[in-house]
Amino acid sequence: MRKYKSNGELETVICNSCGKKLAVKDGIVREGGLQVQHTWDYFSEKDGEIHRFDLCEECYDELLRGFRIPVQVEETREFL
């Protein structure tokens, strides 16, 4: 869950799973986390809904442990 200041700067990020408050400084998340935004379309029960959530790195790792097929991981040298 994200909260923004009136000027649009990111103020707070809270893990939707465990409730941990992630470190945010100067509008930038300062620790590992995952932000998901998905727009559901046709052929789903959520047609037209937009779902957003944040996970801390620990909850993301816990989620992955439940996957039968592991996620694909590749290394990058550039961070934007």
All heavy atoms as an XYZ file, in Angstrom:
657
protein
N       0.843     -1.157      0.000
C       0.000      0.000      0.000
C       0.897      1.233      0.000
O       1.863      1.299      0.757
C      -0.893     -0.010      1.235
C      -1.739      1.217      1.377
S      -2.706      1.198      2.887
C      -1.551      1.955      3.999
N       0.594      2.159     -0.866
C       1.399      3.372     -0.985
C       0.593      4.605     -0.620
O      -0.571      4.708     -0.970
C       1.935      3.507     -2.405
C       2.972      2.445     -2.679
C       3.524      2.478     -4.070
N       4.523      1.415     -4.134
C       5.787      1.595     -4.455
N       6.212      2.783     -4.802
N       6.630      0.590     -4.448
N       1.251      5.518      0.063
C       0.666      6.823      0.370
C       1.593      7.884     -0.193
O       2.820      7.760     -0.126
C       0.505      7.013      1.879
C      -0.528      6.104      2.494
C      -0.708      6.409      3.961
C      -1.706      5.451      4.575
N      -1.881      5.685      6.005
N       0.976      8.938     -0.757
C       1.731     10.011     -1.375
C       1.421     11.330     -0.687
O       0.314     11.543     -0.198
C       1.376     10.116     -2.863
C       1.804      8.899     -3.657
C       0.971      7.788     -3.769
C       3.044      8.860     -4.283
C       1.374      6.667     -4.489
C       3.445      7.747     -5.005
C       2.602      6.657     -5.102
O       3.001      5.552     -5.816
N       2.396     12.224     -0.692
C       2.193     13.575     -0.176
C       1.343     14.345     -1.181
O       1.144     13.916     -2.317
C       3.537     14.271      0.014
C       4.419     13.617      1.055
C       5.734     14.346      1.168
C       6.636     13.678      2.190
N       7.959     14.341      2.289
N       0.880     15.511     -0.776
C       0.031     16.324     -1.656
C       0.767     16.755     -2.925
O       0.138     17.011     -3.948
C      -0.491     17.556     -0.915
O       0.587     18.350     -0.463
N       2.093     16.797     -2.890
C       2.871     17.163     -4.079
C       3.180     15.961     -4.975
O       3.906     16.086     -5.956
C       4.173     17.870     -3.679
C       5.137     16.959     -2.920
O       4.857     15.793     -2.660
N       6.275     17.513     -2.541
N       2.660     14.778     -4.620
C       2.850     13.575     -5.426
C       4.060     12.748     -5.049
O       4.287     11.675     -5.608
N       4.846     13.211     -4.088
C       6.033     12.464     -3.657
C       5.626     11.280     -2.792
O       4.757     11.388     -1.929
C       6.972     13.381     -2.866
C       8.248     12.706     -2.416
C       9.161     13.641     -1.650
O       9.370     14.783     -2.120
O       9.647     13.246     -0.580
N       6.275     10.148     -3.025
C       6.002      8.949     -2.237
C       6.359      9.200     -0.777
O       7.443      9.694     -0.465
C       6.819      7.768     -2.781
C       6.619      6.419     -2.114
C       5.175      5.935     -2.269
C       7.594      5.403     -2.692
N       5.425      8.879      0.107
C       5.625      9.125      1.531
C       5.793      7.832      2.313
O       6.668      7.714      3.164
C       4.429      9.908      2.082
C       4.507     10.218      3.543
C       3.310     11.035      4.028
O       2.230     10.966      3.420
O       3.483     11.751      5.023
N       4.944      6.826      2.031
C       4.913      5.597      2.813
C       4.641      4.406      1.911
O       3.821      4.496      0.998
C       3.787      5.659      3.872
O       3.930      6.839      4.652
C       3.789      4.445      4.778
N       5.337      3.281      2.196
C       5.040      2.005      1.548
C       4.890      0.970      2.653
O       5.774      0.824      3.493
C       6.150      1.571      0.561
C       5.828      0.214     -0.043
C       6.342      2.611     -0.531
N       3.758      0.274      2.643
C       3.477     -0.752      3.643
C       3.202     -2.061      2.919
O       2.415     -2.100      1.964
C       2.268     -0.358      4.513
C       2.562      0.944      5.249
C       1.918     -1.479      5.492
C       1.380      1.526      6.000
N       3.850     -3.141      3.367
C       3.633     -4.460      2.781
C       2.187     -4.878      3.019
O       1.714     -4.883      4.159
C       4.596     -5.471      3.399
S       4.333     -7.171      2.834
N       1.494     -5.209      1.951
C       0.098     -5.622      2.067
C      -0.051     -6.974      2.751
O      -1.130     -7.296      3.248
C      -0.557     -5.690      0.687
C      -0.886     -4.321      0.141
O      -0.011     -3.635     -0.370
N      -2.133     -3.920      0.243
N       1.013     -7.772      2.812
C       0.910     -9.095      3.415
C       1.149     -9.058      4.928
O       0.311     -9.501      5.698
C       1.901    -10.052      2.746
O       1.772    -11.350      3.266
N       2.287     -8.520      5.351
C       2.639     -8.568      6.777
C       2.456     -7.243      7.505
O       2.516     -7.187      8.731
C       4.076     -9.051      6.952
S       5.332     -7.850      6.437
N       2.282     -6.140      6.756
C       2.082     -4.833      7.371
C       3.367     -4.084      7.695
O       3.322     -3.009      8.277
N       4.521     -4.640      7.294
C       5.797     -3.980      7.557
C       5.863     -2.663      6.794
O       5.505     -2.588      5.627
C       6.953     -4.875      7.124
C       8.314     -4.230      7.238
C       9.404     -5.144      6.697
C      10.750     -4.433      6.704
N      11.795     -5.278      6.103
N       6.355     -1.621      7.464
C       6.553     -0.326      6.826
C       7.956     -0.313      6.227
O       8.945     -0.476      6.944
C       6.384      0.796      7.850
C       6.395      2.170      7.258
C       6.067      3.214      8.329
C       6.066      4.603      7.731
N       5.728      5.616      8.745
N       8.044     -0.152      4.921
C       9.328     -0.128      4.242
C       9.952      1.259      4.350
O       9.245      2.265      4.401
C       9.177     -0.507      2.762
C       9.071     -2.006      2.457
C       7.787     -2.606      2.965
C       9.219     -2.253      0.978
N      11.276      1.293      4.362
C      11.996      2.554      4.482
C      11.823      3.381      3.208
O      12.084      2.898      2.111
C      13.473      2.290      4.743
N      11.378      4.625      3.373
C      11.237      5.571      2.263
C      11.953      6.853      2.671
O      11.724      7.386      3.753
C       9.749      5.881      1.955
C       9.634      6.953      0.890
C       9.006      4.628      1.541
N      12.852      7.324      1.789
C      13.564      8.573      2.053
C      13.576      9.388      0.775
O      13.912      8.870     -0.291
C      14.990      8.298      2.512
C      15.749      9.547      2.884
C      17.126      9.237      3.409
C      17.836     10.548      3.741
N      19.225     10.302      4.119
N      13.181     10.637      0.885
C      13.142     11.552     -0.257
C      12.323     10.979     -1.419
O      12.691     11.113     -2.582
C      14.557     11.899     -0.736
C      15.375     12.603      0.340
O      14.780     13.397      1.099
O      16.594     12.367      0.418
N      11.235     10.273     -1.089
C      10.337      9.743     -2.112
C      10.815      8.469     -2.783
O      10.216      8.033     -3.767
N      11.892      7.847     -2.248
C      12.457      6.644     -2.849
C      12.440      5.514     -1.821
O      12.863      5.707     -0.677
C      13.904      6.892     -3.323
C      13.922      7.993     -4.385
C      14.540      5.617     -3.860
C      15.304      8.485     -4.743
N      11.955      4.335     -2.232
C      11.964      3.160     -1.352
C      13.413      2.738     -1.174
O      14.124      2.506     -2.157
C      11.118      2.008     -1.940
C      11.124      0.814     -1.003
C       9.697      2.468     -2.211
N      13.861      2.606      0.074
C      15.263      2.344      0.374
C      15.538      0.912      0.823
O      16.567      0.639      1.442
C      15.757      3.302      1.463
C      15.642      4.752      1.098
C      16.594      5.097     -0.015
N      16.483      6.530     -0.330
C      17.424      7.218     -0.903
N      18.554      6.643     -1.248
N      17.230      8.487     -1.175
N      14.622     -0.012      0.512
C      14.869     -1.426      0.785
C      14.088     -2.262     -0.207
O      13.239     -1.745     -0.933
C      14.499     -1.791      2.220
C      13.043     -1.640      2.578
C      12.766     -2.007      4.020
O      12.885     -3.206      4.367
O      12.449     -1.100      4.807
N      14.409     -3.547     -0.263
C      13.803     -4.423     -1.253
C      12.296     -4.549     -1.086
O      11.796     -4.735      0.023
N      11.597     -4.438     -2.181
C      10.148     -4.589     -2.177
C       9.649     -4.783     -3.594
O      10.356     -4.523     -4.565
N       8.438     -5.264     -3.705
C       7.820     -5.509     -5.005
C       6.510     -4.744     -5.067
O       5.677     -4.858     -4.158
C       7.542     -7.005     -5.189
C       6.710     -7.392     -6.407
C       7.548     -7.255     -7.674
C       6.199     -8.813     -6.279
N       6.330     -3.973     -6.139
C       5.058     -3.295     -6.380
C       4.387     -3.981     -7.560
O       5.010     -4.179     -8.605
C       5.265     -1.822     -6.699
C       3.957     -1.101     -6.971
C       4.163      0.337     -7.425
O       5.182      0.681     -7.990
N       3.176      1.170     -7.155
N       3.124     -4.345     -7.395
C       2.364     -4.998     -8.454
C       1.152     -4.143     -8.779
O       0.462     -3.669     -7.876
C       1.897     -6.414     -8.027
C       1.003     -7.034     -9.072
C       3.097     -7.299     -7.740
N       0.925     -3.944    -10.069
C      -0.301     -3.317    -10.549
C      -0.775     -4.132    -11.739
O      -0.025     -4.335    -12.685
C      -0.072     -1.870    -10.977
C      -1.339     -1.252    -11.561
C      -1.171      0.206    -11.913
O      -0.702      0.984    -11.105
N      -1.561      0.570    -13.120
N      -2.009     -4.582    -11.670
C      -2.550     -5.403    -12.753
C      -3.968     -4.961    -13.080
O      -4.805     -4.819    -12.191
C      -2.552     -6.885    -12.373
C      -3.064     -7.763    -13.464
N      -2.341     -8.001    -14.612
C      -4.231     -8.424    -13.604
C      -3.045     -8.796    -15.413
N      -4.198     -9.063    -14.819
N      -4.215     -4.745    -14.368
C      -5.556     -4.430    -14.843
C      -6.176     -5.706    -15.393
O      -5.663     -6.288    -16.348
C      -5.505     -3.355    -15.953
O      -4.848     -2.198    -15.439
C      -6.910     -2.988    -16.408
N      -7.250     -6.138    -14.766
C      -7.939     -7.345    -15.205
C      -8.775     -7.027    -16.442
O      -9.364     -5.965    -16.529
C      -8.836     -7.887    -14.089
C      -8.046     -8.382    -12.922
C      -7.669     -7.666    -11.829
C      -7.515     -9.687    -12.748
N      -6.951     -8.452    -10.973
C      -6.839     -9.706    -11.520
C      -7.555    -10.851    -13.508
C      -6.205    -10.835    -11.028
C      -6.921    -11.972    -13.019
C      -6.256    -11.962    -11.807
N      -8.800     -7.953    -17.366
C      -9.574     -7.716    -18.583
C     -10.581     -8.838    -18.798
O     -10.967     -9.514    -17.863
C      -8.643     -7.531    -19.788
C      -7.632     -8.662    -19.940
O      -7.769     -9.700    -19.267
O      -6.709     -8.512    -20.751
N     -11.000     -9.000    -20.019
C     -12.024     -9.993    -20.330
C     -11.626    -11.384    -19.853
O     -10.465    -11.688    -19.686
C     -12.271    -10.037    -21.843
C     -12.751     -8.722    -22.406
C     -11.966     -8.007    -23.304
C     -13.968     -8.179    -22.021
C     -12.396     -6.795    -23.830
C     -14.412     -6.974    -22.530
C     -13.628     -6.286    -23.426
O     -14.048     -5.085    -23.928
N     -12.627    -12.210    -19.670
C     -12.468    -13.619    -19.299
C     -12.018    -13.807    -17.852
O     -11.506    -14.853    -17.496
C     -11.518    -14.356    -20.256
C     -11.832    -14.115    -21.704
C     -10.965    -13.395    -22.502
C     -13.023    -14.573    -22.264
C     -11.261    -13.150    -23.838
C     -13.319    -14.334    -23.587
C     -12.437    -13.622    -24.381
N     -12.195    -12.794    -17.022
C     -11.923    -12.946    -15.596
C     -13.152    -12.479    -14.824
O     -14.006    -11.775    -15.363
C     -10.705    -12.124    -15.177
O     -11.041    -10.765    -15.028
N     -13.200    -12.847    -13.576
C     -14.291    -12.399    -12.707
C     -14.055    -10.967    -12.215
O     -14.892    -10.396    -11.544
C     -14.430    -13.344    -11.509
C     -14.834    -14.765    -11.884
C     -16.210    -14.829    -12.524
O     -17.135    -14.159    -12.049
O     -16.337    -15.581    -13.523
N     -12.888    -10.407    -12.545
C     -12.531     -9.066    -12.088
C     -12.436     -8.088    -13.256
O     -11.725     -7.082    -13.176
C     -11.191     -9.133    -11.352
C     -11.222    -10.000    -10.106
C      -9.808    -10.289     -9.634
C      -9.787    -11.362     -8.590
N     -10.208    -12.669     -9.078
N     -13.136     -8.346    -14.305
C     -13.090     -7.555    -15.534
C     -13.207     -6.065    -15.242
O     -14.151     -5.618    -14.598
C     -14.225     -8.017    -16.454
C     -14.178     -7.392    -17.836
O     -13.110     -6.906    -18.228
O     -15.218     -7.399    -18.513
N     -12.204     -5.303    -15.678
C     -12.224     -3.859    -15.512
C     -11.658     -3.354    -14.198
O     -11.552     -2.148    -13.994
N     -11.260     -4.239    -13.297
C     -10.694     -3.820    -12.019
C      -9.178     -3.678    -12.130
O      -8.522     -4.427    -12.844
C     -11.008     -4.833    -10.922
C     -12.469     -4.947    -10.593
C     -12.760     -5.958     -9.500
O     -11.810     -6.552     -8.935
O     -13.938     -6.175     -9.214
N      -8.630     -2.709    -11.408
C      -7.183     -2.544    -11.299
C      -6.797     -2.895     -9.868
O      -7.332     -2.309     -8.916
C      -6.753     -1.104    -11.627
C      -7.158     -0.745    -13.048
C      -5.241     -0.943    -11.420
C      -6.962      0.724    -13.384
N      -5.904     -3.848     -9.718
C      -5.432     -4.273     -8.395
C      -3.991     -3.809     -8.215
O      -3.161     -3.987     -9.112
C      -5.498     -5.793     -8.253
C      -6.898     -6.303     -8.161
N      -7.200     -7.469     -7.492
C      -8.074     -5.841     -8.638
C      -8.504     -7.689     -7.568
N      -9.058     -6.708     -8.264
N      -3.693     -3.209     -7.053
C      -2.347     -2.765     -6.715
C      -1.996     -3.280     -5.321
O      -2.829     -3.237     -4.414
C      -2.266     -1.240     -6.676
C      -2.454     -0.557     -7.976
C      -2.327      0.974     -7.800
N      -2.677      1.650     -9.020
C      -3.889      2.087     -9.333
N      -4.880      1.922     -8.492
N      -4.112      2.690    -10.477
N      -0.750     -3.729     -5.175
C      -0.267     -4.092     -3.848
C       1.254     -4.056     -3.808
O       1.917     -4.052     -4.847
C      -0.799     -5.456     -3.386
C      -0.361     -6.636     -4.212
C       0.794     -7.329     -3.907
C      -1.130     -7.068     -5.286
C       1.188     -8.427     -4.668
C      -0.761     -8.164     -6.038
C       0.418     -8.838     -5.729
N       1.777     -4.000     -2.588
C       3.218     -4.004     -2.345
C       3.553     -5.161     -1.416
O       2.778     -5.473     -0.501
C       3.660     -2.697     -1.685
C       3.587     -1.525     -2.633
O       4.565     -1.336     -3.372
O       2.568     -0.807     -2.649
N       4.706     -5.779     -1.653
C       5.212     -6.830     -0.777
C       6.632     -6.486     -0.369
O       7.432     -6.037     -1.206
C       5.228     -8.193     -1.480
C       3.892     -8.798     -1.866
C       4.117    -10.099     -2.621
C       3.017     -9.036     -0.652
N       6.957     -6.705      0.906
C       8.356     -6.587      1.321
C       9.110     -7.789      0.741
O       8.507     -8.753      0.252
C       8.469     -6.543      2.846
S       8.004     -8.069      3.705
N      10.416     -7.738      0.795
C      11.215     -8.810      0.190
C      10.965    -10.153      0.876
O      10.921    -11.192      0.219
C      12.702     -8.447      0.255
C      13.565     -9.330     -0.597
C      14.973     -8.805     -0.786
O      15.308     -7.721     -0.253
O      15.744     -9.483     -1.482
N      10.772    -10.145      2.187
C      10.531    -11.394      2.911
C       9.210    -12.039      2.478
O       9.135    -13.251      2.279
C      10.533    -11.151      4.425
C      11.889    -10.755      4.984
C      12.223     -9.275      4.800
O      11.319     -8.466      4.441
O      13.397     -8.905      4.980
N       8.165    -11.246      2.325
C       6.863    -11.792      1.903
C       6.912    -12.245      0.444
O       6.281    -13.239      0.079
C       5.754    -10.767      2.126
S       5.360    -10.537      3.881
N       7.672    -11.541     -0.382
C       7.869    -11.969     -1.769
C       8.542    -13.346     -1.796
O       8.091    -14.257     -2.500
C       8.719    -10.944     -2.524
C       9.112    -11.396     -3.903
C       8.202    -11.362     -4.954
C      10.395    -11.859     -4.161
C       8.555    -11.783     -6.224
C      10.760    -12.271     -5.426
C       9.843    -12.235     -6.461
O      10.205    -12.658     -7.707
N       9.605    -13.512     -0.996
C      10.292    -14.805     -0.939
C       9.359    -15.907     -0.456
O       9.382    -17.031     -0.970
C      11.521    -14.719     -0.039
C      12.625    -13.853     -0.630
O      12.625    -13.619     -1.865
O      13.499    -13.403      0.142
N       8.524    -15.603      0.522
C       7.551    -16.580      1.034
C       6.554    -16.967     -0.048
O       6.206    -18.139     -0.206
C       6.824    -16.010      2.259
C       5.811    -16.940      2.874
C       6.431    -18.177      3.504
O       7.591    -18.121      3.939
O       5.737    -19.213      3.557
N       6.075    -16.004     -0.809
C       5.154    -16.268     -1.914
C       5.798    -17.205     -2.929
O       5.189    -18.180     -3.377
C       4.749    -14.959     -2.577
C       3.860    -15.049     -3.810
C       2.465    -15.532     -3.427
C       3.790    -13.705     -4.514
N       7.054    -16.937     -3.279
C       7.745    -17.758     -4.273
C       7.933    -19.201     -3.815
O       7.914    -20.117     -4.638
C       9.111    -17.161     -4.619
C       9.112    -15.812     -5.322
C      10.521    -15.472     -5.785
C       8.153    -15.772     -6.482
N       8.113    -19.407     -2.527
C       8.283    -20.773     -2.015
C       7.055    -21.636     -2.301
O       7.143    -22.849     -2.357
C       8.596    -20.748     -0.520
C      10.035    -20.392     -0.224
C      10.396    -20.658      1.231
N      10.006    -19.586      2.141
C      10.673    -18.455      2.305
N      11.768    -18.215      1.636
N      10.241    -17.543      3.166
N       5.909    -21.020     -2.507
C       4.687    -21.764     -2.800
C       4.493    -22.069     -4.282
O       3.554    -22.780     -4.640
N       5.357    -21.556     -5.155
C       5.227    -21.796     -6.592
C       5.689    -23.205     -6.951
O       6.722    -23.661     -6.476
C       6.076    -20.793     -7.384
C       5.522    -19.395     -7.452
C       4.446    -18.992     -6.689
C       6.102    -18.469     -8.293
C       3.945    -17.699     -6.770
C       5.616    -17.174     -8.385
C       4.537    -16.795     -7.615
N       4.951    -23.862     -7.796
C       5.383    -25.171     -8.308
C       6.439    -25.016     -9.393
O       7.309    -25.852     -9.553
C       4.194    -25.945     -8.866
C       3.259    -26.407     -7.783
C       2.161    -27.266     -8.334
N       1.321    -27.705     -7.230
C       0.278    -28.461     -7.385
N      -0.096    -28.868     -8.575
N      -0.427    -28.822     -6.337
N       6.328    -23.946    -10.167
C       7.299    -23.645    -11.211
C       8.034    -22.384    -10.766
O       7.410    -21.336    -10.571
C       6.608    -23.418    -12.574
C       5.833    -24.672    -12.964
C       7.623    -23.026    -13.639
C       4.924    -24.478    -14.164
N       9.361    -22.461    -10.616
C      10.102    -21.291    -10.132
C      10.039    -20.125    -11.108
O       9.877    -20.316    -12.313
C      11.545    -21.794    -10.005
C      11.530    -23.251    -10.274
C      10.213    -23.609    -10.861
N      10.175    -18.916    -10.565
C      10.217    -17.728    -11.417
C      11.521    -17.737    -12.213
O      12.513    -18.333    -11.803
C      10.112    -16.412    -10.609
C       8.807    -16.333     -9.861
C      11.280    -16.249     -9.679
N      11.498    -17.083    -13.356
C      12.713    -16.923    -14.151
C      13.492    -15.743    -13.592
O      12.933    -14.662    -13.380
C      12.374    -16.685    -15.614
C      11.707    -17.873    -16.265
C      11.341    -17.594    -17.725
O      11.293    -16.451    -18.154
N      11.077    -18.648    -18.458
N      14.768    -15.945    -13.363
C      15.624    -14.911    -12.796
C      16.792    -14.689    -13.744
O      17.402    -15.647    -14.212
C      16.166    -15.328    -11.407
C      17.115    -14.277    -10.850
C      15.017    -15.589    -10.444
N      17.083    -13.432    -14.028
C      18.264    -13.090    -14.805
C      18.917    -11.881    -14.175
O      18.268    -11.104    -13.468
C      17.929    -12.835    -16.278
C      16.948    -11.722    -16.515
C      16.583    -11.573    -17.977
O      15.807    -12.400    -18.477
O      17.101    -10.629    -18.602
N      20.202    -11.725    -14.380
C      20.968    -10.626    -13.808
C      20.922     -9.412    -14.736
O      20.849     -9.554    -15.952
C      22.431    -11.042    -13.614
C      22.619    -12.183    -12.629
C      22.381    -11.790    -11.184
O      22.641    -10.624    -10.836
O      21.922    -12.648    -10.419
N      20.985     -8.230    -14.145
C      21.105     -6.987    -14.904
C      22.284     -6.202    -14.366
O      22.643     -6.331    -13.199
C      19.817     -6.139    -14.839
O      19.973     -5.029    -15.697
C      19.499     -5.687    -13.437
N      22.890     -5.428    -15.223
C      24.037     -4.622    -14.815
C      23.673     -3.155    -14.647
O      24.422     -2.385    -14.088
C      25.164     -4.757    -15.827
C      25.717     -6.153    -15.899
C      26.881     -6.213    -16.879
N      27.299     -7.575    -17.120
C      28.238     -8.199    -16.433
N      28.834     -7.589    -15.452
N      28.559     -9.439    -16.723
N      22.521     -2.768    -15.171
C      22.100     -1.366    -15.108
C      20.830     -1.249    -14.281
O      19.892     -2.008    -14.454
C      21.841     -0.826    -16.498
C      23.069     -0.779    -17.361
C      22.794     -0.155    -18.730
O      21.882      0.689    -18.811
O      23.485     -0.529    -19.672
N      20.832     -0.302    -13.370
C      19.664     -0.022    -12.561
C      19.167      1.369    -12.913
O      19.929      2.329    -12.899
C      20.009     -0.079    -11.068
C      20.454     -1.439    -10.614
C      21.794     -1.790    -10.625
C      19.524     -2.362    -10.199
C      22.201     -3.032    -10.205
C      19.925     -3.616     -9.782
C      21.270     -3.960     -9.791
N      17.894      1.477    -13.227
C      17.336      2.777    -13.567
C      16.681      3.406    -12.373
O      16.173      2.841    -11.526
C      16.317      2.640    -14.699
C      16.880      2.070    -15.990
C      15.759      1.888    -17.011
C      17.934      2.999    -16.563
